[in-house]
Amino acid sequence: MKLGVLVYLENNDEHILMIHREKKDEHQGLWLAPGGKVEANEAPYETAVRETLEETGLQIKDPELKAVLSFPDEGDSPFGDEWHVFVFYTNSFSGTLTKDCPEGRLEWIPKNELTELASWEGDRLFTPRILEPGSFSAKFLYSGKTLLDYTFSECKHQV
């Protein structure tokens, strides 16, 4: 089982920072929020801060945990292992956006266009919920790049 994070950064004019992935992996050619793997002895919050700085050059402040996503490794999963991903949101950050993201091209995308981007089908389902009040957990089952099944569970309290 592996742990990861995604960080949705919103600027003051309702755009979200996304990466068009150029790295040769299962995400190549798709749009994702900044993020990455939780390292040994690291809390997901620390990973969110570290990965955002490494990929974007921005120092985030007070990220809010919005979701925990599960991606079981059943059948023909494209991810090679079972993943649990902690999704954070913040509109508080400082620094200068890097021009040399190691993962791909960074771009501020209008919030209303996020679900139109080339991305995993599950991402198009959960992304709007990240931008709404509240928190949730979700599970997404893939076979290759095809989403077979998914479930959402709203959290009664902030996670």
C-alpha positions as a Markdown table, in Angstrom:
| # | Residue | x | y | z |
|---|---|---|---|---|
| 1 | Met | 0.0 | 0.0 | 0.0 |
| 2 | Lys | 1.2 | 3.5 | -0.9 |
| 3 | Leu | 0.3 | 6.9 | 0.4 |
| 4 | Gly | 0.1 | 10.1 | -1.6 |
| 5 | Val | -1.1 | 13.7 | -1.6 |
| 6 | Leu | -2.7 | 16.1 | -4.0 |
| 7 | Val | -2.9 | 19.8 | -3.4 |
| 8 | Tyr | -5.4 | 22.1 | -4.9 |
| 9 | Leu | -4.1 | 25.7 | -4.8 |
| 10 | Glu | -6.6 | 28.5 | -5.7 |
| 11 | Asn | -5.4 | 31.9 | -6.6 |
| 12 | Asn | -7.5 | 35.1 | -6.0 |
| 13 | Asp | -9.2 | 35.0 | -9.3 |
| 14 | Glu | -10.7 | 31.5 | -9.0 |
| 15 | His | -8.1 | 29.6 | -10.9 |
| 16 | Ile | -6.6 | 26.3 | -9.7 |
| 17 | Leu | -3.0 | 25.4 | -10.3 |
| 18 | Met | -2.7 | 22.2 | -12.3 |
| 19 | Ile | 0.2 | 20.2 | -13.9 |
| 20 | His | 0.0 | 18.8 | -17.4 |
| 21 | Arg | 2.0 | 15.7 | -16.8 |
| 22 | Glu | 5.0 | 15.1 | -19.2 |
| 23 | Lys | 6.8 | 12.6 | -17.0 |
| 24 | Lys | 6.7 | 9.1 | -18.5 |
| 25 | Asp | 4.4 | 7.2 | -16.2 |
| 26 | Glu | 0.7 | 6.3 | -15.9 |
| 27 | His | -0.3 | 10.0 | -15.7 |
| 28 | Gln | 1.6 | 11.1 | -18.8 |
| 29 | Gly | -0.6 | 13.5 | -20.9 |
| 30 | Leu | -3.1 | 14.1 | -18.1 |
| 31 | Trp | -3.8 | 17.1 | -15.9 |
| 32 | Leu | -3.3 | 16.6 | -12.1 |
| 33 | Ala | -3.0 | 18.8 | -9.1 |
| 34 | Pro | 0.5 | 19.1 | -7.6 |
| 35 | Gly | 1.4 | 16.3 | -5.2 |
| 36 | Gly | 3.3 | 13.1 | -4.7 |
| 37 | Lys | 4.3 | 10.2 | -2.5 |
| 38 | Val | 4.4 | 10.3 | 1.3 |
| 39 | Glu | 8.0 | 9.5 | 2.3 |
| 40 | Ala | 9.0 | 7.5 | 5.3 |
| 41 | Asn | 8.5 | 9.3 | 8.7 |
| 42 | Glu | 6.5 | 12.0 | 6.9 |
| 43 | Ala | 3.0 | 13.1 | 7.7 |
| 44 | Pro | 0.6 | 13.7 | 4.7 |
| 45 | Tyr | 0.5 | 17.4 | 5.7 |
| 46 | Glu | 4.3 | 17.6 | 5.5 |
| 47 | Thr | 4.2 | 15.9 | 2.1 |
| 48 | Ala | 1.7 | 18.4 | 0.9 |
| 49 | Val | 4.0 | 21.3 | 1.8 |
| 50 | Arg | 7.1 | 19.6 | 0.5 |
| 51 | Glu | 5.7 | 18.4 | -2.8 |
| 52 | Thr | 4.0 | 21.7 | -3.6 |
| 53 | Leu | 7.3 | 23.6 | -3.0 |
| 54 | Glu | 9.3 | 21.1 | -5.1 |
| 55 | Glu | 6.9 | 21.1 | -8.0 |
| 56 | Thr | 5.7 | 24.7 | -8.0 |
| 57 | Gly | 8.1 | 26.9 | -6.1 |
| 58 | Leu | 5.2 | 28.0 | -3.9 |
| 59 | Gln | 5.1 | 27.8 | -0.1 |
| 60 | Ile | 1.6 | 26.8 | 1.0 |
| 61 | Lys | 0.0 | 27.9 | 4.2 |
| 62 | Asp | -2.8 | 26.2 | 6.2 |
| 63 | Pro | -3.8 | 23.5 | 3.7 |
| 64 | Glu | -7.2 | 22.0 | 4.6 |
| 65 | Leu | -7.6 | 18.2 | 4.3 |
| 66 | Lys | -10.6 | 17.8 | 2.1 |
| 67 | Ala | -10.6 | 14.1 | 1.1 |
| 68 | Val | -9.1 | 10.7 | 1.5 |
| 69 | Leu | -9.2 | 8.8 | -1.8 |
| 70 | Ser | -8.7 | 5.0 | -2.1 |
| 71 | Phe | -7.5 | 3.3 | -5.3 |
| 72 | Pro | -7.6 | -0.5 | -4.7 |
| 73 | Asp | -5.2 | -2.7 | -6.6 |
| 74 | Glu | -7.7 | -5.2 | -8.0 |
| 75 | Gly | -7.6 | -6.7 | -11.4 |
| 76 | Asp | -5.8 | -4.4 | -14.0 |
| 77 | Ser | -5.1 | -1.3 | -11.9 |
| 78 | Pro | -2.9 | 1.2 | -13.7 |
| 79 | Phe | -1.3 | 2.3 | -10.5 |
| 80 | Gly | 0.6 | -0.8 | -9.7 |
| 81 | Asp | -0.3 | -0.9 | -6.0 |
| 82 | Glu | -3.1 | 0.1 | -3.6 |
| 83 | Trp | -3.0 | 3.8 | -3.0 |
| 84 | His | -4.6 | 6.1 | -0.4 |
| 85 | Val | -4.4 | 9.8 | -1.4 |
| 86 | Phe | -4.9 | 12.7 | 1.0 |
| 87 | Val | -6.3 | 15.7 | -0.9 |
| 88 | Phe | -5.6 | 19.2 | 0.4 |
| 89 | Tyr | -7.0 | 22.6 | -0.6 |
| 90 | Thr | -5.5 | 26.1 | 0.1 |
| 91 | Asn | -5.8 | 29.6 | -1.2 |
| 92 | Ser | -2.9 | 30.8 | 1.0 |
| 93 | Phe | 0.6 | 30.6 | -0.4 |
| 94 | Ser | 3.6 | 32.7 | -1.1 |
| 95 | Gly | 6.6 | 32.7 | -3.5 |
| 96 | Thr | 7.1 | 32.8 | -7.3 |
| 97 | Leu | 5.7 | 30.0 | -9.5 |
| 98 | Thr | 8.6 | 28.1 | -11.1 |
| 99 | Lys | 9.0 | 27.8 | -14.8 |
| 100 | Asp | 10.7 | 24.5 | -14.5 |
| 101 | Cys | 8.3 | 22.0 | -12.9 |
| 102 | Pro | 10.0 | 18.5 | -13.0 |
| 103 | Glu | 6.6 | 16.8 | -13.6 |
| 104 | Gly | 5.3 | 18.9 | -16.5 |
| 105 | Arg | 3.8 | 22.2 | -17.4 |
| 106 | Leu | 2.1 | 24.3 | -14.7 |
| 107 | Glu | -1.0 | 26.3 | -15.6 |
| 108 | Trp | -3.7 | 28.2 | -13.7 |
| 109 | Ile | -7.0 | 26.7 | -14.9 |
| 110 | Pro | -10.4 | 28.4 | -14.3 |
| 111 | Lys | -12.4 | 26.4 | -11.8 |
| 112 | Asn | -15.3 | 25.9 | -14.2 |
| 113 | Glu | -13.0 | 24.3 | -16.7 |
| 114 | Leu | -11.4 | 21.7 | -14.4 |
| 115 | Thr | -13.8 | 18.8 | -15.4 |
| 116 | Glu | -13.1 | 19.4 | -19.1 |
| 117 | Leu | -9.4 | 18.7 | -18.8 |
| 118 | Ala | -7.9 | 15.5 | -20.0 |
| 119 | Ser | -7.7 | 13.7 | -16.7 |
| 120 | Trp | -8.6 | 10.4 | -14.9 |
| 121 | Glu | -12.4 | 10.0 | -14.9 |
| 122 | Gly | -12.4 | 9.7 | -11.1 |
| 123 | Asp | -10.6 | 13.1 | -10.9 |
| 124 | Arg | -13.4 | 14.7 | -12.9 |
| 125 | Leu | -15.8 | 13.3 | -10.4 |
| 126 | Phe | -14.1 | 14.3 | -7.1 |
| 127 | Thr | -12.5 | 17.6 | -8.1 |
| 128 | Pro | -15.7 | 19.7 | -7.9 |
| 129 | Arg | -16.3 | 18.3 | -4.4 |
| 130 | Ile | -12.8 | 19.5 | -3.3 |
| 131 | Leu | -13.9 | 23.1 | -4.0 |
| 132 | Glu | -17.1 | 22.8 | -2.0 |
| 133 | Pro | -17.6 | 23.0 | 1.8 |
| 134 | Gly | -17.1 | 19.8 | 3.7 |
| 135 | Ser | -14.9 | 16.7 | 3.4 |
| 136 | Phe | -15.4 | 13.2 | 2.1 |
| 137 | Ser | -13.8 | 9.9 | 1.4 |
| 138 | Ala | -14.1 | 8.1 | -1.9 |
| 139 | Lys | -13.0 | 4.8 | -3.6 |
| 140 | Phe | -12.2 | 4.4 | -7.3 |
| 141 | Leu | -11.7 | 1.1 | -9.0 |
| 142 | Tyr | -10.0 | 1.1 | -12.4 |
| 143 | Ser | -9.2 | -1.5 | -15.0 |
| 144 | Gly | -6.5 | 0.1 | -17.1 |
| 145 | Lys | -7.6 | 3.6 | -17.7 |
| 146 | Thr | -11.3 | 2.7 | -17.4 |
| 147 | Leu | -13.2 | 3.6 | -14.2 |
| 148 | Leu | -15.2 | 0.5 | -13.3 |
| 149 | Asp | -16.8 | 1.6 | -10.0 |
| 150 | Tyr | -16.7 | 4.4 | -7.4 |
| 151 | Thr | -18.3 | 5.4 | -4.1 |
| 152 | Phe | -18.4 | 8.6 | -2.1 |
| 153 | Ser | -18.9 | 9.0 | 1.6 |
| 154 | Glu | -19.5 | 12.4 | 3.1 |
| 155 | Cys | -17.7 | 13.1 | 6.4 |
| 156 | Lys | -19.9 | 14.5 | 9.2 |
| 157 | His | -16.9 | 16.3 | 10.7 |
| 158 | Gln | -13.9 | 17.8 | 9.2 |
| 159 | Val | -11.2 | 15.1 | 8.7 |
